[in-house]
Amino acid sequence: MALFEPPHARELFDLIEANRPQLRQWLNWLDHRRNPADVAAYIGLCLRQFAAHQGFHAGIWFDGRLCGMVAHHGIDWPNQTTSLEYWLDVSHQGKGIMTASCRAVIDHSFNTLLLNRVIIRCATGNQRSRAVAERLGFTFEGISRQAEWLYGRCVDLAVYGLLKTDKVPG
Ligand SMILES: CC(C)(COP(=O)(O)OP(=O)(O)OC[C@H]1O[C@@H](n2cnc3c(N)ncnc32)[C@H](O)[C@@H]1OP(=O)(O)O)[C@@H](O)C(=O)NCCC(=O)NCCS
């Protein structure tokens, strides 16, 4: 894993393009990243987020090829809490790459950033994302009703939380 930087823009755009229909099912930003310039602007925002001490957006490379990302959705410092976003190229799914990547970001969140709570929110119908949270020992805390708009449809979000004192399996 490494922070996204400007030279990654083309490779990241190509990966988004290759997975656009699958990602668009669950992620709300696809229509804002339609070309390499949009992705370059996104990387600029990610670096400003990191400089502002609000967490990071990291690419995941497997066998030298970019295959996905994992990110903090900012950091709620007063409450020592963050939430995670992630996605993976379809052909790299089913190998445990995201579970391992999230485990590394969670370890960093608790032991380097010294946060107390990490949250994963995903659409109740997003079984693969829910499975990542459950595999990592997150507690299902409930459902936020009609909490996210995805291209004209409104979905309920399953909320999962992990505390620093919880045990992360594996
Ligand atoms: C959510 C998403 C990242 C999950 O990807 P994934 O490949 O299922 O997750 P992992 O990389 O952790 O892999 C888990 C799978 O690998 C298997 N696996 C193999 N080796 C493994 C290991 N060492 N550790 C854990 N799992 C392993 C698991 O059994 C599981 O397989 P299964 O789906 O057949 O049960 C992916 O579906 C995605 O990008 N979805 C679209 C975007 C999205 O929804 N993002 C989340 C928004 S909240």
The ligand as a MOL file (V3000), in Angstrom:
LIG
                    3D

  0  0  0     0  0            999 V3000
M  V30 BEGIN CTAB
M  V30 COUNTS 48 50 0 0 0
M  V30 BEGIN ATOM
M  V30 1 C -16.0800 -4.8900 -0.7790 0
M  V30 2 C -14.9440 -5.5780 -1.5330 0
M  V30 3 C -13.6680 -4.7620 -1.4100 0
M  V30 4 C -14.7360 -6.9730 -0.9380 0
M  V30 5 O -13.8060 -7.6800 -1.7300 0
M  V30 6 P -13.4640 -9.2090 -1.3580 0
M  V30 7 O -12.4850 -9.7090 -2.3450 0
M  V30 8 O -14.7320 -9.9550 -1.1410 0
M  V30 9 O -12.7740 -9.0730 0.0690 0
M  V30 10 P -11.3600 -9.6700 0.4840 0
M  V30 11 O -10.3120 -9.1370 -0.4390 0
M  V30 12 O -11.1910 -9.4440 1.9160 0
M  V30 13 O -11.5190 -11.2310 0.1460 0
M  V30 14 C -12.4010 -12.0570 0.8750 0
M  V30 15 C -12.5960 -13.3230 0.0850 0
M  V30 16 O -11.3310 -13.9530 -0.0960 0
M  V30 17 C -11.3150 -15.2210 0.5870 0
M  V30 18 N -9.9930 -15.3550 1.1800 0
M  V30 19 C -8.9940 -16.0880 0.6390 0
M  V30 20 N -7.9060 -15.9790 1.4000 0
M  V30 21 C -8.2110 -15.1640 2.4390 0
M  V30 22 C -7.4880 -14.6860 3.5610 0
M  V30 23 N -6.2130 -15.0170 3.7640 0
M  V30 24 N -8.1100 -13.8330 4.4260 0
M  V30 25 C -9.3920 -13.4910 4.2340 0
M  V30 26 N -10.1290 -13.9320 3.1870 0
M  V30 27 C -9.5470 -14.7670 2.2920 0
M  V30 28 C -12.4670 -15.1460 1.5600 0
M  V30 29 O -12.9620 -16.4390 1.8520 0
M  V30 30 C -13.4650 -14.3510 0.7510 0
M  V30 31 O -13.9890 -15.1590 -0.2670 0
M  V30 32 P -15.5700 -15.3320 -0.5370 0
M  V30 33 O -16.0460 -14.0250 -1.0730 0
M  V30 34 O -15.6380 -16.3980 -1.5250 0
M  V30 35 O -16.1770 -15.6250 0.7860 0
M  V30 36 C -15.3110 -5.7240 -3.0370 0
M  V30 37 O -16.4290 -6.5510 -3.1750 0
M  V30 38 C -15.6090 -4.3830 -3.7280 0
M  V30 39 O -14.6960 -3.6650 -4.1100 0
M  V30 40 N -16.9120 -4.0490 -3.8760 0
M  V30 41 C -17.3000 -2.8220 -4.5780 0
M  V30 42 C -16.9910 -1.5880 -3.7620 0
M  V30 43 C -17.6100 -1.6350 -2.3880 0
M  V30 44 O -18.7110 -2.1250 -2.2150 0
M  V30 45 N -16.8840 -1.0690 -1.4170 0
M  V30 46 C -17.3540 -0.9850 -0.0530 0
M  V30 47 C -18.1950 0.1920 0.1250 0
M  V30 48 S -18.7670 0.3450 1.8130 0
M  V30 END ATOM
M  V30 BEGIN BOND
M  V30 1 1 1 2
M  V30 2 1 2 3
M  V30 3 1 2 4
M  V30 4 1 2 36
M  V30 5 1 4 5
M  V30 6 1 5 6
M  V30 7 2 6 7
M  V30 8 1 6 8
M  V30 9 1 6 9
M  V30 10 1 9 10
M  V30 11 2 10 11
M  V30 12 1 10 12
M  V30 13 1 10 13
M  V30 14 1 13 14
M  V30 15 1 14 15
M  V30 16 1 15 16
M  V30 17 1 15 30
M  V30 18 1 16 17
M  V30 19 1 17 18
M  V30 20 1 17 28
M  V30 21 1 18 19
M  V30 22 1 18 27
M  V30 23 2 19 20
M  V30 24 1 20 21
M  V30 25 1 21 22
M  V30 26 2 21 27
M  V30 27 1 22 23
M  V30 28 2 22 24
M  V30 29 1 24 25
M  V30 30 2 25 26
M  V30 31 1 26 27
M  V30 32 1 28 29
M  V30 33 1 28 30
M  V30 34 1 30 31
M  V30 35 1 31 32
M  V30 36 2 32 33
M  V30 37 1 32 34
M  V30 38 1 32 35
M  V30 39 1 36 37
M  V30 40 1 36 38
M  V30 41 2 38 39
M  V30 42 1 38 40
M  V30 43 1 40 41
M  V30 44 1 41 42
M  V30 45 1 42 43
M  V30 46 2 43 44
M  V30 47 1 43 45
M  V30 48 1 45 46
M  V30 49 1 46 47
M  V30 50 1 47 48
M  V30 END BOND
M  V30 END CTAB
M  END
